[in-house]
Amino acid sequence: MTSGSRKSRRVTSSHWGAFEVDVEDGRIVATRPFSEDPDPSKIPDILPAAVHHKTRVARPSIRRGWFEKRRSGERGSDAFVEVPWDEALDIAAEEIGRIIGSHGNEAIFGGSYGWGSAGRFHHAQSQVHRFLNCIGGYVASVGSYSTGCAQSIMPHVFGVDFLKLLYEHQDSWQTIHDYTETLVMFGGVNPKNSQVSMGGVTQHETAVWFERFSRKGLRCVNVGPQRTDAPDGCEWLPVPPASDTALMLALAFVLETEGLTDHAFLARYTTGFDRFRAYLMGESDGTPKDPDWAASLCGVERDVIRELARRMASTRTLITVAWSLQRGEHGEQPYWMSAVLAAMIGQIGLPGGGVGYGYGAIGGVGKSLRGLRGMTFPQLENPIKTNIPVARIGDMLRNPGQVYDFNGQRNPFPDIRLIYWAGGNPFHHHQDLNALHEAWQLPETIIVNEPWWTATAKRADIVFPATTPYEREDISRSNLDDFLFHMPQLIPPVGDARDDYDIFTGLATRLGAGKSFTEHRSAAEWISLLYTEYRDHAADAGVDVPELDELKMKNWVRLPIKYDGPNRTFFARFREDPSAFPLETPSGRIEIFSETINGFGYDDCPGHPVWLPPSEWPGAATAKAPLHLVSPQPGDKLHSQLECALADAEGARPVTLVIHPEDAGPRGIKTGDIIRVFNARGACRAHARVSNDIRAGVVSLPTGAWLGDPSDNIDPHGNPNVLTKDVGTSRLGQGCSAHTTLVDVDKSLN
């Protein structure tokens, strides 16, 4: 098939990888795996049905109650009125101007989550933020739901931004293969999660590397509540959620009491071990953190703890920590304690040793590449300096003016009157969605750019139909990938959909900021400019990147940026000479005790890592809520994307919940049953799957099902975030606490 005919086949890229797309008569009819991908994701299989789904937003739509009387309290249950583009843009621009005139730009919240497209120009987050900056600014969010807690704690410990640590300071899979003898994975390493990555991942290699690890005889230990959080062949320590810090402390206790601690390393490269040791040994609180103490919390026998600690000290050991561990109350503690444990072993800075974060969380972690700058649509400077932690949106809406703590600062929540959201679905990824629904009624106006009628779009006042990545031209690149793609426009826009750039150009022009937003450039001209800048940066780095016309002709190229030099090991230069290459911490060393954090005076995150039981976990189970719910990422999609088509399959919804036989049996639950999952915050339906692959007392329900209508007294599709708790991880991190959730399940559907 050739491009330009009624039938065509081209390669495009996405957050879940590259794939071939068959187009016929202006419709996507099929997808095929990309030839260079050794383990392609199956997510693209659903693309043809999703792109042309009946839930696409066909035309600009305004909620009737807001359109007629500016009523805000009916979001989610009101009907919509379709209007022409010019009228919708006029109304939206007038309302944005009114809010700015009456309340100032600090009354506008600009929401986005960056996962709308792997394309670098049509990046919804950049588009909406640039638009809002051009008209005077907005209240922004900082951090992410995935790693917000880690982004707060890691700079205090290692003196490096967490995402920079992720991109630049972790061992490659090849290094792990060549040097590591013991791989201890707190939270596992799940190939399912590594299907996706920021900016896209072309070659899915996580499962392939674990097959190589197995053939070599690398001992891999999966520490977590689900066997399936690591590939087959890994040992499994089935610990309860939130108990990882207790196990790490017990491992540290064994190291210290059996003379296995590397005190020379601690003396040269760390600070504060003496303060931490007093806690570890029980001198400061009367409770030694020995294996007997930990066994009652994590369920791992003391002899197993001792054997593992001895092996970790006597072999080249890499400790890895999943992102899921910091998505719960006190999520800072396992991240901090893992660094302390690795320091006590003394292997930080050695190839294949020390500690790493996020292996398997996204694809690309474990690749060793030379990063190239560029291909970023400039967002411009935000004149408004007010921001909030991203997971505290509900608190912000409910409590304008209330002072809150965050990472050493105290600030009041802003009084938000208008929300503009593009490129995300907060009614997927936020916690306690019933409470968020109530808070969502409070702003005067909510505007959303969205391709589909998601739960967020249904709860907006003005909805602009946006194109998907397959209806526009773009370029895809990532610092975690060595492939570069021209993403051709594959099909015409569905319905009356427009690109975000066109929508914001129309609004900016009406608000007198059109020239500032566009700089007199079309989308094609911006793509050409950004690509030229990218080529120039690459040339400065000695990397040859084809001209844009050549890339369009080839569709994709593989760049010569794979790093083939000596092992780039986590803080190797620091280990070589900590005086010449100090860390950017106050001490210049790894901070086992942080005077800075200690000075904040937070009882929920003191000056060194500690065991702090969360408010909801198996140790706090009650008769009304006896089971701990974990809500992992789905395996069949990215977040909630493409869910509309996935849910069409007979029996596909509600989502499947995994439950242990010991918990299913007394409740009369069998595999395939429709069950109710509930607690005081809400309820949802689920299919049951009874399995020994999960620890007793724990149930697992993946995220991603679209939230039902507010009139439903039980979510029919299986969205776990009607159950999760909307509190910050601590006053330090203020991340999301999705995994701090107790529930019950039964066969009642009332």
VOGU-3710 file (C-alpha; in Angstrom, 3 decimals, decimal comma):
1> mtsgsrksrr> 0,000/0,000/0,000  1,288/3,472/-0,798  0,718/6,807/0,894  -1,642/9,125/-0,976  -4,031/6,417/-2,181  -7,273/5,509/-0,478  -5,251/2,833/1,263  -2,024/3,544/3,088  0,276/2,123/5,729  2,616/4,227/7,833
11> vtsshwgafe> 4,464/3,946/11,120  3,603/6,253/13,989  4,625/6,465/17,615  2,829/6,673/20,925  3,509/6,463/24,641  3,162/2,686/24,355  5,524/2,362/21,408  5,693/2,480/17,644  3,366/0,552/15,357  2,212/0,387/11,763
21> vdvedgriva> -1,206/1,804/10,916  -3,412/0,748/8,009  -5,744/3,479/6,731  -8,559/2,997/4,258  -10,907/5,724/3,044  -9,971/8,077/5,843  -10,377/5,548/8,656  -7,871/3,591/10,695  -8,722/-0,026/10,010  -5,837/-1,992/11,563
31> trpfsedpdp> -2,529/-1,768/13,378  0,522/-4,003/13,199  3,597/-4,405/15,409  6,681/-2,343/14,629  9,393/-4,499/13,094  12,152/-3,264/15,430  10,286/-4,028/18,669  11,259/-7,372/20,278  8,224/-7,438/22,592  5,531/-5,148/21,157
41> skipdilpaa> 2,643/-3,943/23,276  -0,866/-5,097/22,394  -2,366/-1,719/23,315  -2,515/-0,504/19,656  -4,860/-3,368/18,775  -7,809/-1,373/20,121  -6,854/1,861/18,336  -9,128/1,592/15,268  -12,229/1,129/17,416  -11,231/3,857/19,888
51> vhhktrvarp> -10,363/6,590/17,397  -13,703/6,209/15,619  -15,734/5,460/18,749  -19,221/6,817/19,357  -17,940/8,584/22,481  -15,860/11,045/20,432  -16,793/14,663/21,110  -18,269/15,624/17,754  -18,683/19,403/18,072  -18,035/22,194/20,586
61> sirrgwfekr> -20,482/21,635/23,436  -21,644/23,760/26,359  -23,404/22,399/29,421  -27,035/23,540/29,338  -27,246/24,793/32,935  -24,102/26,879/32,507  -25,079/28,041/28,999  -28,476/29,292/30,083  -27,975/30,441/33,683  -24,268/29,947/34,507
71> rsgergsdaf> -25,182/27,283/37,061  -22,161/25,349/38,334  -23,676/22,685/40,589  -24,938/20,237/37,969  -21,650/19,058/36,476  -21,755/15,414/35,539  -25,543/15,140/35,301  -26,509/17,992/32,947  -27,079/17,803/29,189  -24,898/19,617/26,636
81> vevpwdeald> -25,794/21,966/23,789  -23,712/21,829/20,615  -22,707/25,231/19,222  -20,608/26,423/16,241  -16,878/26,871/16,773  -16,864/30,666/16,577  -19,669/30,974/19,094  -18,017/28,530/21,494  -14,674/30,328/21,251  -16,355/33,702/21,747
91> iaaeeigrii> -18,155/32,488/24,862  -15,059/30,833/26,325  -12,830/33,861/25,662  -15,381/36,204/27,190  -15,615/34,024/30,312  -11,821/33,752/30,685  -11,579/37,518/30,356  -14,332/38,022/32,923  -12,587/35,797/35,467  -9,283/37,606/34,956
101> gshgneaifg> -10,960/41,001/35,222  -12,901/40,124/38,375  -10,476/37,859/40,235  -7,066/37,989/38,521  -5,058/35,226/36,888  -4,449/33,568/40,245  -8,072/32,429/40,035  -7,249/30,195/37,016  -5,921/26,650/37,419  -4,209/25,137/34,374
111> gsygwgsagr> -4,563/21,371/34,494  -2,860/18,827/32,275  -0,959/15,602/32,671  1,267/15,411/29,631  0,321/11,923/28,410  -2,015/13,019/25,605  0,500/12,428/22,807  4,073/11,309/22,269  4,356/14,150/19,730  6,595/17,005/20,818
121> fhhaqsqvhr> 4,659/19,959/19,356  1,087/18,801/19,950  1,890/18,228/23,601  -1,266/19,258/25,428  0,514/20,323/28,614  2,829/22,673/26,713  -0,039/24,026/24,646  -2,383/24,912/27,515  0,399/26,310/29,690  1,754/28,514/26,883
131> flnciggyva> -1,742/29,847/26,183  -2,378/30,688/29,836  1,042/32,308/30,203  0,304/34,496/27,180  -2,820/35,885/28,878  -1,265/36,604/32,265  -0,520/33,254/33,876  -2,227/30,646/36,016  -1,926/28,536/39,151  0,237/25,536/38,255
141> svgsystgca> 0,763/22,123/39,797  4,123/20,595/40,652  5,158/16,970/40,771  3,188/14,039/39,442  0,774/11,404/40,700  3,347/8,778/39,722  6,352/10,175/41,606  5,335/13,334/43,482  6,446/11,969/46,846  9,793/10,760/45,468
151> qsimphvfgv> 10,339/14,109/43,753  10,205/15,755/47,177  12,351/13,373/49,241  15,127/12,356/46,822  16,774/15,805/46,463  17,178/15,889/50,252  18,862/12,473/50,253  20,957/12,474/47,071  20,910/16,145/46,070  19,547/15,431/42,620
161> dflkllyehq> 16,181/15,957/40,963  14,354/12,652/40,881  13,695/12,713/37,129  17,330/13,597/36,441  18,289/10,655/38,645  15,956/8,507/36,551  17,421/9,643/33,224  21,117/10,010/34,037  22,228/8,110/37,130  20,923/4,559/37,001
171> dswqtihdyt> 22,602/1,376/35,850  21,637/0,034/32,464  20,114/-3,414/32,016  23,420/-4,456/30,457  25,347/-3,326/33,541  22,942/-5,193/35,801  23,360/-8,302/33,661  27,144/-8,072/33,725  27,732/-7,212/37,396  24,706/-7,754/39,644
181> etlvmfggvn> 24,475/-11,029/41,566  21,444/-10,271/43,746  18,558/-8,090/42,585  16,166/-7,203/45,427  13,044/-5,570/43,995  10,813/-3,792/46,497  7,483/-3,552/44,680  8,730/-5,783/41,881  9,667/-4,931/38,296  6,613/-5,433/36,111
191> pknsqvsmgg> 7,001/-5,622/32,297  3,311/-4,683/32,045  4,082/-1,195/33,331  7,121/-0,766/31,102  4,891/-0,902/28,023  4,668/2,889/28,278  7,058/5,785/28,748  7,185/9,576/28,646  7,669/10,449/24,993  7,341/6,817/23,927
201> vtqhetavwf> 9,452/3,678/24,099  10,162/1,847/20,857  11,876/-1,341/21,960  10,166/-3,085/24,873  13,041/-4,925/26,549  12,202/-5,458/30,232  10,919/-9,015/29,819  13,766/-9,818/27,429  16,369/-8,734/29,988  14,797/-10,828/32,735
211> erfsrkglrc> 15,015/-13,862/30,493  18,734/-13,126/30,183  19,033/-12,654/33,949  17,432/-16,055/34,459  19,786/-17,778/32,032  22,762/-16,216/33,803  21,557/-17,299/37,247  21,033/-13,808/38,668  19,018/-14,148/41,883  15,966/-11,900/41,630
221> vnvgpqrtda> 13,775/-11,369/44,703  10,323/-9,825/44,299  9,221/-8,133/47,542  5,536/-7,234/47,381  1,949/-8,436/47,732  1,619/-9,837/44,169  3,705/-12,567/42,544  2,846/-11,101/39,130  4,661/-7,832/39,890  7,852/-9,520/38,651
231> pdgcewlpvp> 8,552/-11,927/35,768  8,333/-15,686/36,167  11,379/-17,214/37,781  11,806/-14,558/40,460  11,608/-15,502/44,132  8,618/-14,014/45,919  8,465/-12,540/49,416  4,723/-11,803/49,760  4,803/-8,843/52,146  1,734/-6,708/52,939
241> pasdtalmla> 1,511/-3,237/51,385  3,206/-0,461/53,395  5,494/-2,891/55,293  8,580/-2,501/53,072  10,262/0,028/55,352  9,962/-2,351/58,300  11,654/-5,115/56,295  14,422/-2,749/55,158  15,024/-1,704/58,751  15,324/-5,341/59,847
251> lafvletegl> 17,792/-6,034/57,037  19,797/-3,017/58,234  19,658/-4,319/61,811  21,180/-7,626/60,732  23,937/-5,836/58,826  24,803/-3,731/61,849  24,625/-6,436/64,518  26,522/-9,035/62,484  29,396/-6,745/61,529  28,361/-6,546/57,883
261> tdhaflaryt> 27,890/-2,766/57,670  30,470/-0,971/55,520  31,374/1,715/58,054  34,239/2,977/55,914  31,740/3,809/53,163  29,385/5,471/55,635  32,180/7,605/57,084  33,388/8,841/53,703  30,195/9,205/51,684  27,292/9,782/54,091
271> tgfdrfrayl> 26,282/11,911/57,021  24,052/11,212/60,018  24,388/7,450/60,443  24,937/7,800/64,179  21,576/9,550/64,584  19,860/6,851/62,533  21,687/4,011/64,297  20,273/5,028/67,664  16,793/4,556/66,205  17,705/1,316/64,406
281> mgesdgtpkd> 19,069/-0,282/67,554  16,165/0,946/69,696  18,322/3,260/71,789  16,152/6,302/71,037  12,693/4,720/71,275  13,161/1,417/73,109  12,297/-0,738/70,105  15,133/-2,520/68,287  14,236/-2,935/64,619  15,294/-6,559/64,611
291> pdwaaslcgv> 13,886/-9,389/62,464  11,482/-10,459/65,225  10,010/-6,952/65,283  9,763/-6,791/61,500  8,318/-10,292/61,079  5,116/-9,245/62,835  4,731/-6,323/60,394  5,928/-7,695/57,051  5,197/-11,403/57,503  8,704/-12,505/56,507
301> erdvirelar> 10,266/-15,050/58,855  13,264/-13,808/60,810  15,601/-16,466/59,402  14,653/-15,443/55,864  15,431/-11,820/56,723  18,815/-12,775/58,149  19,735/-14,921/55,138  18,763/-12,175/52,701  20,744/-9,522/54,598  23,844/-11,724/54,612
311> rmastrtlit> 23,548/-12,409/50,888  23,053/-8,718/50,114  26,250/-7,905/52,006  28,307/-10,690/50,443  27,311/-10,329/46,778  27,029/-7,449/44,307  23,512/-6,329/45,168  21,204/-3,841/43,484  18,147/-2,718/45,447  15,323/-1,431/43,267
321> vawslqrgeh> 12,220/0,373/44,455  8,978/0,596/42,468  7,131/3,883/42,138  4,097/2,302/43,811  5,815/2,265/47,214  5,793/6,050/47,476  2,098/6,312/46,511  0,844/5,882/50,058  0,957/7,578/53,442  4,604/7,924/54,533
331> geqpywmsav> 5,750/6,977/51,031  8,906/8,985/51,638  10,161/6,370/54,101  10,814/3,329/51,837  12,565/5,576/49,314  14,807/7,111/51,969  15,380/3,819/53,781  16,363/2,018/50,573  19,141/4,577/50,111  20,300/4,030/53,699
341> laamigqigl> 20,266/0,241/53,273  22,297/0,501/50,056  24,766/2,823/51,785  25,211/0,379/54,663  26,114/-2,347/52,169  28,605/0,113/50,685  27,955/-0,549/47,009  26,576/2,808/45,831  28,758/3,906/42,923  29,770/0,379/41,923
351> pgggvgygyg> 28,438/-1,061/38,648  25,465/-3,308/39,317  25,273/-2,332/42,983  23,601/0,240/45,194  20,028/1,354/44,623  17,773/2,275/41,682  14,268/3,618/41,325  11,561/2,925/38,787  12,939/-0,052/36,855  9,880/-1,449/35,094
361> aiggvgkslr> 7,741/1,553/36,095  8,091/2,930/32,582  9,860/1,684/29,512  13,277/3,152/28,828  14,578/2,999/32,396  17,598/0,746/32,021  18,546/2,026/28,572  21,927/3,737/28,348  21,675/6,610/25,880  23,223/9,989/25,217
371> glrgmtfpql> 20,471/12,529/25,740  19,767/15,163/23,080  18,038/18,453/23,880  15,231/20,013/21,908  11,810/19,550/20,318  9,953/21,278/23,148  7,201/23,806/22,452  8,166/26,714/24,737  5,652/27,350/27,514  7,049/30,835/28,277
381> enpiktnipv> 7,321/32,264/31,785  4,361/32,067/34,143  3,838/35,467/35,829  1,848/33,725/38,599  4,200/32,032/41,065  1,502/30,224/43,064  1,474/26,451/42,626  0,210/23,388/44,465  1,315/19,748/44,690  -0,529/18,020/41,855
391> arigdmlrnp> -2,297/15,493/44,103  -3,809/18,234/46,282  -6,311/19,540/43,716  -9,327/18,413/45,739  -7,988/20,087/48,873  -7,388/23,290/46,913  -10,945/23,434/45,598  -12,497/22,633/48,985  -10,315/24,904/51,102  -9,405/28,224/49,427
401> gqvydfngqr> -7,249/30,260/51,767  -6,391/27,338/54,058  -2,686/27,161/54,869  -0,926/23,865/54,169  2,629/22,533/54,555  4,711/21,285/51,665  8,432/20,492/51,703  9,356/23,158/54,230  6,981/25,851/52,989  3,610/27,044/54,277
411> npfpdirliy> 1,212/28,594/51,784  -2,528/29,172/51,466  -4,516/27,376/48,805  -5,596/29,782/46,032  -9,249/30,592/45,362  -9,835/28,971/41,969  -12,747/30,266/39,884  -11,874/28,747/36,485  -10,199/25,464/35,536  -8,796/24,873/32,057
421> waggnpfhhh> -7,892/21,224/31,476  -6,237/19,737/28,403  -4,479/16,405/28,018  -5,630/14,452/31,027  -8,496/12,890/32,949  -8,398/13,766/36,687  -11,491/11,634/37,220  -9,240/8,717/36,411  -6,064/9,390/38,374  -7,176/11,398/41,410
431> qdlnalheaw> -8,199/9,763/44,685  -11,636/9,636/46,376  -13,478/10,573/43,198  -16,805/11,009/44,941  -15,254/13,748/47,072  -13,547/15,246/44,012  -16,895/15,300/42,206  -18,341/17,451/44,988  -15,319/19,764/45,011  -15,494/20,003/41,213
441> qlpetiivne> -18,868/21,772/41,512  -17,301/24,788/43,273  -15,439/26,724/40,517  -17,505/29,079/38,382  -16,325/27,632/35,062  -14,509/24,541/33,782  -13,221/24,310/30,202  -11,842/21,097/28,710  -10,153/20,143/25,436  -10,857/16,443/24,945
451> pwwtatakra> -11,309/13,923/22,102  -13,749/11,693/24,045  -16,623/12,132/26,476  -14,610/11,094/29,494  -15,821/11,616/33,046  -13,875/14,885/33,099  -15,451/16,117/29,869  -18,914/15,250/31,207  -18,132/17,368/34,286  -17,043/20,442/32,298
461> divfpattpy> -19,005/23,521/31,240  -17,360/24,073/27,843  -15,916/21,130/25,899  -13,815/21,662/22,788  -13,396/18,534/20,609  -9,651/17,900/20,219  -7,870/15,774/17,666  -6,027/12,594/18,562  -2,346/12,160/17,564  -3,457/10,279/14,440
471> eredisrsnl> -5,301/13,306/13,036  -2,333/15,709/12,943  1,366/15,850/12,056  4,105/15,758/14,704  7,572/14,514/15,666  8,193/11,929/18,390  11,422/11,686/20,403  12,395/10,865/23,986  15,510/10,949/26,143  14,777/7,313/26,995
481> ddflfhmpql> 14,621/6,176/23,368  17,038/6,104/20,433  14,372/6,185/17,713  13,088/9,338/16,022  9,719/9,370/14,260  7,864/11,593/11,890  4,233/11,127/12,910  2,229/11,812/9,749  -1,380/12,881/9,813  -3,017/9,530/9,125
491> ippvgdardd> -6,683/10,518/8,889  -8,715/13,741/8,748  -9,995/15,132/12,073  -12,964/13,128/13,346  -16,144/15,205/13,464  -15,368/18,881/14,000  -12,262/18,209/16,101  -9,437/20,747/16,022  -5,849/20,633/17,207  -5,143/22,148/20,628
501> ydiftglatr> -2,913/24,672/18,867  -5,811/25,863/16,714  -8,155/26,037/19,713  -5,718/28,103/21,754  -4,882/30,301/18,769  -8,573/31,149/18,479  -8,880/31,942/22,181  -5,604/33,876/22,369  -6,589/35,991/19,368  -9,898/36,889/20,998
511> lgagksfteh> -8,087/37,821/24,207  -5,551/40,025/22,426  -2,657/37,582/22,757  -2,724/35,865/19,372  0,671/37,173/18,251  2,297/36,214/21,559  0,903/32,689/21,336  1,588/31,910/17,665  4,553/34,217/16,923  2,984/34,308/13,453
521> rsaaewisll> 3,702/30,616/12,877  1,455/27,803/11,750  1,693/24,385/13,372  3,804/23,141/10,442  6,161/26,095/10,798  6,564/25,466/14,535  7,353/21,815/13,896  9,990/22,821/11,333  11,540/25,368/13,721  11,632/23,009/16,706
531> yteyrdhaad> 13,074/20,239/14,579  15,804/22,516/13,220  16,775/23,503/16,767  16,870/19,823/17,699  19,146/19,033/14,732  21,450/21,876/15,725  21,741/20,586/19,310  22,395/17,098/17,977  25,114/18,382/15,649  26,788/20,135/18,590
541> agvdvpelde> 26,795/16,742/20,348  28,301/15,040/17,300  25,094/13,232/16,313  23,862/13,314/12,718  20,087/13,788/12,502  18,423/13,796/9,058  16,754/16,890/7,678  13,009/17,051/8,208  12,117/16,230/4,602  14,330/13,161/4,740
551> lkmknwvrlp> 12,760/12,037/8,018  9,286/12,478/6,497  10,305/10,294/3,581  11,853/7,598/5,797  9,128/7,873/8,456  11,606/6,896/11,197  15,316/6,548/11,918  17,399/5,033/14,681  19,855/7,537/16,089  23,455/6,607/16,987
561> ikydgpnrtf> 23,077/7,676/20,626  23,421/4,336/22,407  26,098/4,728/25,039  28,821/2,116/24,480  31,506/3,522/26,753  32,423/2,527/30,317  29,574/1,707/32,665  27,668/4,824/33,659  27,040/3,887/37,255  24,913/5,628/39,848
571> farfredpsa> 27,254/8,253/41,381  30,486/6,596/40,233  32,373/9,918/40,182  31,126/10,718/43,675  32,418/7,379/44,879  35,764/7,995/43,204  36,260/11,353/44,952  33,466/12,790/47,118  35,464/15,992/47,703  35,952/16,708/44,011
581> fpletpsgri> 32,449/15,568/43,037  30,222/16,344/46,031  26,490/15,808/45,916  24,202/18,842/45,889  23,043/18,181/49,437  23,893/20,562/52,322  26,633/18,167/53,442  27,769/17,223/49,947  27,148/13,591/50,918  24,272/11,113/51,066
591> eifsetingf> 22,064/12,346/53,883  21,052/9,494/56,170  20,022/12,180/58,635  18,820/15,457/57,121  19,149/18,567/59,258  16,961/20,335/56,708  14,053/17,912/57,014  14,534/17,688/60,759  14,198/21,469/60,880  10,773/21,318/59,271
601> gyddcpghpv> 9,442/19,702/62,435  7,176/17,229/60,626  6,071/14,344/62,826  5,032/12,457/59,678  8,519/12,767/58,137  11,278/13,275/60,739  15,015/13,753/60,159  15,873/10,152/59,225  13,892/7,213/57,813  11,526/5,570/60,287
611> wlppsewpga> 8,720/3,040/60,352  5,386/4,892/60,461  2,208/2,813/60,078  -0,312/4,409/57,721  -3,897/5,022/58,773  -5,141/2,218/56,493  -3,092/-0,943/55,925  -3,383/-4,621/56,962  -2,154/-3,770/60,455  -5,152/-1,446/60,902
621> atakaplhlv> -7,764/-3,686/59,266  -11,247/-3,688/60,785  -14,340/-5,841/60,472  -15,864/-3,206/58,172  -12,719/-2,864/56,053  -10,569/-5,997/56,446  -8,777/-6,084/53,058  -6,006/-3,859/51,725  -6,651/-2,618/48,188  -3,819/-1,999/45,754
631> spqpgdklhs> -4,674/-0,317/42,454  -1,889/-0,953/39,923  -1,615/0,436/36,422  -3,692/-1,430/33,821  -2,073/-3,800/31,367  -4,430/-3,116/28,462  -4,019/0,671/28,111  -2,167/3,765/29,274  -3,989/5,197/32,295  -7,601/5,513/31,034
641> qlecaladae> -6,836/6,078/27,340  -8,773/4,028/24,757  -11,001/2,698/27,542  -14,144/3,502/25,540  -13,410/0,722/23,038  -11,976/-1,735/25,559  -15,187/-1,544/27,581  -17,267/-2,541/24,534  -16,152/-6,162/24,604  -18,730/-8,487/26,142
651> garpvtlvih> -17,837/-9,229/29,756  -14,890/-6,802/29,767  -16,429/-4,554/32,403  -16,474/-4,305/35,280  -12,710/-4,644/35,727  -11,290/-7,804/37,297  -10,255/-7,834/40,962  -7,709/-10,420/42,155  -8,418/-12,013/45,548  -6,746/-14,801/47,532
661> pedagprgik> -8,662/-18,077/48,129  -8,555/-17,530/51,908  -10,447/-14,265/51,441  -12,747/-15,467/48,647  -13,846/-18,740/50,240  -15,626/-17,422/53,362  -17,408/-14,870/51,185  -18,603/-17,489/48,705  -16,750/-15,773/45,874  -15,604/-17,719/42,814
671> tgdiirvfna> -13,679/-16,680/39,726  -16,031/-14,906/37,304  -18,475/-13,677/39,965  -19,622/-10,066/39,880  -18,782/-8,631/43,279  -19,069/-5,367/45,171  -15,931/-3,613/46,461  -16,703/-0,979/49,072  -15,703/1,164/52,018  -16,984/4,356/53,647
681> rgacraharv> -15,837/6,467/50,673  -17,610/4,592/47,899  -18,300/1,343/46,081  -17,733/-0,241/42,691  -18,468/-3,474/40,894  -15,757/-5,890/39,779  -15,277/-9,329/38,300  -13,551/-11,696/40,723  -10,472/-13,759/39,954  -9,428/-16,064/42,767
691> sndiragvvs> -5,668/-16,616/42,755  -2,724/-17,645/44,913  -0,636/-14,994/43,150  -1,714/-12,396/45,702  -1,096/-12,319/49,438  -4,052/-13,134/51,685  -5,630/-9,981/53,078  -4,846/-8,003/49,911  -6,966/-7,426/46,808  -5,874/-5,841/43,538
701> lptgawlgdp> -8,050/-3,770/41,179  -6,322/-1,948/38,283  -7,014/1,686/37,507  -8,329/3,019/34,203  -12,058/2,238/34,053  -14,039/5,356/33,185  -15,988/6,667/36,155  -19,756/6,216/35,957  -22,403/8,921/36,281  -22,948/10,687/39,623
711> sdnidphgnp> -26,412/9,140/39,865  -24,877/5,682/40,218  -24,682/4,734/43,888  -22,057/2,196/42,878  -19,535/2,668/40,089  -20,524/0,063/37,498  -17,188/-0,196/35,694  -14,690/-0,897/38,484  -12,860/2,377/39,060  -10,794/1,858/42,262
721> nvltkdvgts> -10,441/5,576/42,871  -13,957/5,773/44,241  -12,384/3,867/47,160  -8,908/5,385/47,561  -7,988/7,939/50,200  -7,307/11,552/49,188  -4,619/12,590/51,680  -1,008/13,645/51,212  1,818/11,175/51,763  3,169/13,555/54,413
731> rlgqgcsaht> 3,660/17,262/54,911  6,991/16,869/53,144  5,878/15,165/49,938  2,108/15,763/49,700  1,986/13,021/47,067  -1,015/10,821/46,396  -1,890/8,028/48,848  -3,758/5,679/46,522  -2,295/2,583/48,168  -3,453/3,564/51,653
741> tlvdvdksln> -6,865/1,947/51,265  -8,862/-0,651/53,190  -12,008/-2,185/51,685  -14,350/-5,145/51,904  -15,837/-7,256/49,113  -19,029/-9,277/48,864  -21,457/-10,657/46,313  -24,166/-8,137/47,201  -24,970/-5,752/44,361  -27,121/-3,376/46,379
//
